[in-house]
Amino acid sequence: MGEANEERITAGMAKIMALMCVRNTMLEDIHAGIVPVSNTGDFTDVVVIDGDGRKIPWRDVSHFDDDAMRDLMRQIVNRLYTFHLKSDDPSFQRLIDRWELAARKWDDPNLDASFLRAMEQFRETWNDN
């Protein structure tokens, strides 16, 4: 298989997995709600007032707590696990093929250089220990 063909197939699978395993999770609940208006465009003019009366700048507000993050990561891991485990099943493959039609509309992915650098730093740290 040529490099261009491998990249095309890998890009398609990345989009399908993002759509099936990440997009339709409790992440949708975090995304739901009213987006505040920012007249400055950078949200420095937006604050949240909590139950104790503290004014917290929008950029400093955690939009979900550790429990929600843990639940989200469990859901994503479970879906990725299920996706990989069932990807050879013909009936599941038909579902993948259907989702592919929607995923084709997404932008093609790019190689994430910052992710690769972070992994390289982790590898160097791991090897030092």
C-alpha positions as CSV (number, residue, x, y, z in Angstrom):
1,M,0.0,0.0,0.0
2,G,1.4,3.4,-0.9
3,E,2.0,6.1,1.6
4,A,-0.8,8.4,0.2
5,N,-3.3,5.6,0.4
6,E,-2.2,4.7,3.9
7,E,-2.6,8.3,5.0
8,R,-6.1,8.5,3.4
9,I,-7.3,5.4,5.2
10,T,-5.8,6.4,8.5
11,A,-7.3,9.9,8.2
12,G,-10.7,8.3,7.5
13,M,-10.4,6.0,10.5
14,A,-9.3,8.8,12.8
15,K,-12.4,10.8,11.8
16,I,-14.7,7.8,12.2
17,M,-13.3,7.0,15.6
18,A,-13.6,10.6,16.8
19,L,-17.2,10.7,15.6
20,M,-18.3,7.3,17.0
21,C,-16.1,7.2,20.2
22,V,-15.6,10.8,21.3
23,R,-18.2,13.1,19.7
24,N,-21.3,11.3,20.9
25,T,-20.3,11.0,24.6
26,M,-21.0,13.0,27.7
27,L,-18.8,15.6,26.0
28,E,-22.1,16.7,24.3
29,D,-23.5,17.6,27.8
30,I,-20.4,19.8,28.4
31,H,-20.9,21.4,25.0
32,A,-24.6,22.1,25.6
33,G,-25.8,25.3,27.2
34,I,-25.6,29.0,26.7
35,V,-22.3,30.4,25.4
36,P,-21.6,33.8,27.0
37,V,-21.2,36.9,24.9
38,S,-17.8,38.5,24.9
39,N,-17.7,42.1,23.6
40,T,-13.8,42.0,23.7
41,G,-13.8,38.7,21.8
42,D,-11.3,37.1,24.2
43,F,-13.7,36.5,27.1
44,T,-11.7,38.8,29.5
45,D,-14.9,40.7,30.0
46,V,-16.9,37.6,31.1
47,V,-17.0,36.4,34.8
48,V,-18.9,33.7,36.6
49,I,-20.3,34.5,40.1
50,D,-20.3,31.3,42.2
51,G,-22.4,30.4,45.2
52,D,-20.0,32.1,47.5
53,G,-20.2,35.3,45.5
54,R,-16.7,34.9,44.0
55,K,-16.2,36.5,40.6
56,I,-14.2,34.1,38.5
57,P,-12.9,35.1,35.1
58,W,-14.4,32.9,32.4
59,R,-11.0,31.6,31.3
60,D,-10.3,30.5,34.8
61,V,-13.6,28.6,35.3
62,S,-13.4,24.8,35.3
63,H,-16.3,23.8,33.1
64,F,-16.4,20.3,34.6
65,D,-14.9,18.7,37.7
66,D,-12.6,15.7,38.3
67,D,-15.5,13.3,38.6
68,A,-16.9,14.4,35.2
69,M,-13.5,14.2,33.6
70,R,-13.0,10.7,35.0
71,D,-16.4,9.6,33.7
72,L,-15.7,11.2,30.3
73,M,-12.4,9.4,30.0
74,R,-13.9,6.1,31.0
75,Q,-16.7,6.5,28.4
76,I,-14.2,7.3,25.7
77,V,-11.8,4.4,26.6
78,N,-14.8,2.0,26.7
79,R,-15.9,3.2,23.3
80,L,-12.4,2.9,21.8
81,Y,-12.0,-0.5,23.3
82,T,-15.4,-1.6,21.9
83,F,-14.6,-0.1,18.5
84,H,-11.3,-2.0,18.2
85,L,-12.7,-5.2,19.6
86,K,-15.7,-5.2,17.3
87,S,-14.2,-3.7,14.2
88,D,-13.9,-7.1,12.5
89,D,-17.5,-8.0,13.2
90,P,-19.5,-7.6,9.9
91,S,-22.5,-6.0,11.5
92,F,-20.3,-3.5,13.4
93,Q,-18.4,-2.9,10.1
94,R,-21.7,-1.9,8.5
95,L,-22.2,0.7,11.2
96,I,-18.7,2.0,10.7
97,D,-19.4,2.3,7.0
98,R,-22.6,4.4,7.7
99,W,-20.8,6.7,10.1
100,E,-18.1,7.1,7.5
101,L,-20.5,9.1,5.4
102,A,-20.8,11.7,8.1
103,A,-17.1,11.7,9.0
104,R,-16.2,12.4,5.4
105,K,-17.6,15.9,5.8
106,W,-15.1,16.7,8.6
107,D,-11.7,18.3,7.9
108,D,-8.9,16.0,7.2
109,P,-6.5,15.6,10.2
110,N,-3.0,16.9,10.5
111,L,0.0,15.3,12.2
112,D,0.0,16.7,15.7
113,A,3.6,17.9,16.2
114,S,3.0,19.0,19.8
115,F,1.7,15.6,20.7
116,L,4.8,13.9,19.1
117,R,7.1,16.3,21.0
118,A,5.3,15.5,24.3
119,M,5.6,11.8,23.6
120,E,9.3,12.2,22.8
121,Q,9.8,14.1,26.1
122,F,7.9,11.4,27.9
123,R,10.1,8.7,26.3
124,E,13.3,10.5,27.2
125,T,12.1,10.9,30.8
126,W,11.0,7.3,30.9
127,N,14.4,6.1,29.6
128,D,16.2,8.2,32.2
129,N,14.4,6.4,35.1
